[in-house]
Amino acid sequence: MKISQRLQQINNMISGHYDHIWDCCCDHGLLGMLLLERSAARHVHFVDCVPSLMQALELRLQRFFPADVSGLNPHLDPHLNPDIDPNLCRHTQWQVHCLDVVALPLAQTSDKDKQLIIIAGVGGELLVELVRAIVVKHPERRLEFILCPVHHNYYVRRSLAQLGLILQAEMLLEENQRFYEILHVINNRNDDGPSISPTGSLMWEDLRGEELALAKRYLQKVINHYQRIPEDKRPHSIINAYQHQLGCVTGTILS
Ligand SMILES: C[S@@+](CC[C@H](N)C(=O)[O-])C[C@H]1O[C@@H](n2cnc3c(N)ncnc32)[C@H](O)[C@@H]1O
């Protein structure tokens, strides 16, 4: 299956094992299928609000990950593959949910379960609305999110910080001349991690070579975008923040 670098990068950012991974706004479910293939969680949930998409996905999953196989990934079964350490044997089940992400059925899972919620490929405003709804509905739960908005990264970051989420990891990616920021954040204040900076932080550390060139091109592109906004509506404080960030990245300003 042809999968974008962006979705592959999200897949690469998921380490460790989860009880539940929710591939929200999953569309054709490509990311969730990558996760299912490598048994990244006990349950992989596919969530989207378009019924025809979800019906087609359910059929595809039944074909490629049939029920008996979905219960146990044969590649990781020590009875079928003697090279496998029995401790690594994992049960991975999948479920398709045709619903609005605001109604994510987390209450059906245990409080103790380790949860990762992925929302990628939607606009920043919708993404914030979905994260806010989930966090507000489940304030007591420890929830990890991997988020990759299309546009509005400054607004997304500021909103996530206002919601009290903290940063685990972040990265910048360019694909087909588009830039994407990917954020791994968590809603538990007891976890260690820096607060979320509106212009980015961890992703600008120790840049060299290609990565440094990419960062400069991206920050300049964002600044140019905001500078094209008519003067009376131009967000000068945001432009200043990105100019400061560009200065820090290029070493002309000490951070
Ligand atoms: C462009 S696709 C993103 C696919 C994939 N996540 C990616 O990053 O490539 C956006 C999907 O979000 C779904 N969507 C938008 N709003 C939603 C909501 N509130 N609840 C569930 N799905 C939603 C749409 O139906 C669509 O399939």
Ligand as a Chemical Component Dictionary entry (heavy atoms), coordinates in Angstrom:
data_LIG
# 
_chem_comp.id                   LIG 
_chem_comp.type                 NON-POLYMER 
_chem_comp.pdbx_formal_charge   0 
_chem_comp.three_letter_code    LIG 
# 
loop_
_chem_comp_atom.comp_id 
_chem_comp_atom.atom_id 
_chem_comp_atom.alt_atom_id 
_chem_comp_atom.type_symbol 
_chem_comp_atom.charge 
_chem_comp_atom.model_Cartn_x 
_chem_comp_atom.model_Cartn_y 
_chem_comp_atom.model_Cartn_z 
_chem_comp_atom.pdbx_ordinal 
LIG C1  C1  C 0  -7.906  14.216 4.770  1  
LIG S1  S1  S 1  -8.539  12.933 5.735  2  
LIG C2  C2  C 0  -7.155  12.581 6.782  3  
LIG C3  C3  C 0  -6.721  11.169 6.621  4  
LIG C4  C4  C 0  -5.527  10.759 7.454  5  
LIG N1  N1  N 0  -5.748  10.940 8.876  6  
LIG C5  C5  C 0  -4.280  11.520 7.029  7  
LIG O1  O1  O 0  -3.697  12.235 7.860  8  
LIG O2  O2  O -1 -3.880  11.393 5.870  9  
LIG C6  C6  C 0  -9.662  13.756 6.851  10 
LIG C7  C7  C 0  -10.753 12.813 7.376  11 
LIG O3  O3  O 0  -11.310 13.404 8.549  12 
LIG C8  C8  C 0  -12.647 12.979 8.647  13 
LIG N2  N2  N 0  -13.320 13.841 9.636  14 
LIG C9  C9  C 0  -13.446 15.184 9.598  15 
LIG N3  N3  N 0  -14.076 15.618 10.712 16 
LIG C10 C10 C 0  -14.334 14.531 11.475 17 
LIG C11 C11 C 0  -14.967 14.338 12.741 18 
LIG N4  N4  N 0  -15.428 15.380 13.462 19 
LIG N5  N5  N 0  -15.068 13.092 13.222 20 
LIG C12 C12 C 0  -14.609 12.037 12.498 21 
LIG N6  N6  N 0  -14.004 12.152 11.298 22 
LIG C13 C13 C 0  -13.865 13.397 10.792 23 
LIG C14 C14 C 0  -13.128 13.079 7.206  24 
LIG O4  O4  O 0  -14.259 12.292 6.992  25 
LIG C15 C15 C 0  -11.897 12.593 6.420  26 
LIG O5  O5  O 0  -11.997 11.227 6.112  27 
# 
loop_
_chem_comp_bond.comp_id 
_chem_comp_bond.atom_id_1 
_chem_comp_bond.atom_id_2 
_chem_comp_bond.value_order 
_chem_comp_bond.pdbx_ordinal 
LIG C1  S1  SING 1  
LIG S1  C2  SING 2  
LIG S1  C6  SING 3  
LIG C2  C3  SING 4  
LIG C3  C4  SING 5  
LIG C4  N1  SING 6  
LIG C4  C5  SING 7  
LIG C5  O1  DOUB 8  
LIG C5  O2  SING 9  
LIG C6  C7  SING 10 
LIG C7  O3  SING 11 
LIG C7  C15 SING 12 
LIG O3  C8  SING 13 
LIG C8  N2  SING 14 
LIG C8  C14 SING 15 
LIG N2  C9  SING 16 
LIG N2  C13 SING 17 
LIG C9  N3  DOUB 18 
LIG N3  C10 SING 19 
LIG C10 C11 SING 20 
LIG C10 C13 DOUB 21 
LIG C11 N4  SING 22 
LIG C11 N5  DOUB 23 
LIG N5  C12 SING 24 
LIG C12 N6  DOUB 25 
LIG N6  C13 SING 26 
LIG C14 O4  SING 27 
LIG C14 C15 SING 28 
LIG C15 O5  SING 29 
# 
